[in-house]
Amino acid sequence: MNRYPLWKNLLVVIALILGLVYTLPNFYGEVPAVQVSAARSTLKVDAALEQRVLDTLNAAGIRNTGIVRDQGSLRVRLNDTDTQLKAKDAIERALNTDPTDPGYVVALNLLSASPRWLASIGALPMYLGLDLRGGVHFLLQVDMNGAITKSLDATAGDLRSLLRDKKVSYSGISRDGTNLTIRFRDDEARQNGLNYIRDMRNDLQFTQRSENGESLLIASLTLQAQKTIQDEAIKQNITTLHNRVNELGVAEPVIQQQGADRIVVQLPGVQDVGKAKDLIGRTATLEVRMAAENVVNPNEPPPGTEMFGEPREGMIVPRFVKKQVVLTGDRFVGAQAAFDSNHQPAVAVRLDAAGGRIMKDVTRENIGKMMAIILFEKGKGEIISLARIQGEFSNQFQITGQFTTEETNRLAILIRSGSLAAPMDIIEERTIGPSLGADNIDKGFHSVLWGFLAIVAFMCVYYQLFGLISALALSANLLLLVALLSLLQATLTLPGIAAIALTLGMAIDANVLINERIREELRAGASPQAAINAGYHNAFRTILDSNVTTLIAGVALLAFGSGPVRGFAVVHCLGILTSMFSAVVISRAITNLVYGRRRKLDKLSIGQVWKPQT
């Protein structure tokens, strides 16, 4: 009657073993580390860089405890913070010989100290939020007027191309604040231009007037268009910030919109605040220019040209390009990694309509000549592609060069969201030290521990052996919850710790229901074995109903909440699932182990059972 089949017992044992394995990494803590990532997309994080870092550390007499290299970064584990600082200085000097033009981002970081065999099976510690791990908090103000101005400048270029293609005579287009002024020679030309512009752009509103014998057409963005541009600017800036903080190797950064024009950036575990600020404020743009050919004296650039470096086989080769910009990065509307006709890695890019028309004209007129694509980061330009124009093309083409597959992926991301859609200013900055985070962890741990012990003490006194069984099930619930959070790589914050404490209180409620139903069956005269079976069976529906209603509230918090509320909801929902499994399945398995094999059972150790007088 009170025996589980073998498969159910195996299920419980396997669940507990997996829970223990995936909980273990959280007890090993973290060790200091130095992370190296490329500051420019043309630089590689490969085996050669790893050997170079190792040689630098050996020359400085610095011992490391391991190196981890992934697709975009290299992390060196060290014994203590003093060694970490020395290693950072040594690596910085070796890799960035010119401090004004650093090629690599060298930042302080933290790595898990758990053994490699745990990491090999995906057993990793939970991420800790800013309030537990320490780190930096930025509040950024987005210049919405700057986003509109940038859009108007691009619109002016579109209108110039349109009027030129339609052969409409105009004497100039200028921007005055949030208005574009188009000057025509007569009213007929203005009306023709207005008709063509309206057909192409439905996000502009127009007014007409005359001034100094000229017919003026004043164009401005509609309110809906302005709102759309501002919303898109926020989204693109958030995407750009995500791509940039990835270089710091931040575990679960928080980058989200706050209000209409602000962005919150939280970087848990980041110790180098200056490096984080530098990375967030970095700009990256693209320019397409024609290359200067037949340069006689490499030391004297021809008039109207500039010199930029092109990385080739580990060297920087100087190249001359014309100052006139054919296209800017604003015209690139899409990019993805691809392969060219020779099956070599390339980046397939797509231009907007105006950019496509410009590219078509330029390539038609310059077949056989060299075209350069220059990437500007931190005000410095570097040629990422220099190719000869083989034929006419317009809004879709490929950027080719000596790329690897990883480099084309990074370059595609940089083209899509490398530049900010609108300028941003840091209006608030807070730093939470590791000591404060450790203090929060200590307080949170003790609150859960003392709450757990109080519940165990009450259950053991009130329900005796069944109370002890409930306490064991509660321990299994806590074990499974931590394991599940670690497996899903969830971020634990102070509200999450509060949710764990709340989960313990709610989880024990299911065992209270079971124990009271068993007592009721005993009062009704049922035998001990029958009372156990009926108690678990009859209490299950009530437990299910109460947990489902609580889960609905948790899902609502998860769907509509953000920040700390969402962190609380994640732990809360997972805790409900683990509590049902532990209260119903694991506690029943323990009860069956204790009482299930006894054929003659006279009484149960479940506390005082009051029976009515007959």
Secondary structure, DSSP 8 states (H G I E B T S, - for coil): -----HHHHHHHHHHHHHHHHHHGGGGS-EEEEEEEEESSTTS--SHHHHHHHHHHHHHTT---SEEEE-SSEEEEE-SSHHHHHHHHHHHHHHH-SSTTS-SEEEEEEEEE-S-HHHHHTT----EE-HHHH-EEEEEEEE-HHHHHHHHHHHHHHHHHHHHHHTT---SEEEEETTEEEEEESSHHHHHHHHHHHHHH-SSEEEEEEEETTEEEEEEEE-HHHHHHHHHHHHHHHHHHHHHHHGGGT-SS-EEEEETTTEEEEEEET---HHHHHHHHT--EEEEEEEE----S-TTS--TTEEEEEEEETTEEEEEEEEEEEEEEGGGEEEEEEEE-TTS-EEEEEEE-HHHHHHHHHHHHH-TTSEEEEEEEETTEEEEEEEEE--S---SEEEEESS--HHHHHHHHHHHHHSS-SS-EEEEEEEEE-HHHHHHHHHHHHHHHHHHHHHHHHHHHHHHHHHHHHHHHHHHHHHHHHHHHHHHTT-EE-HHHHHHHHHHHHHHHHHHHHHHHHHHHHHHTT--HHHHHHHHHHHHHHHHHHHHHHHHHHHHHHHHH--THHHHHHHHHHHHHHHHHIIIIIIHHHHHHHHHTT-SS-----SS-------
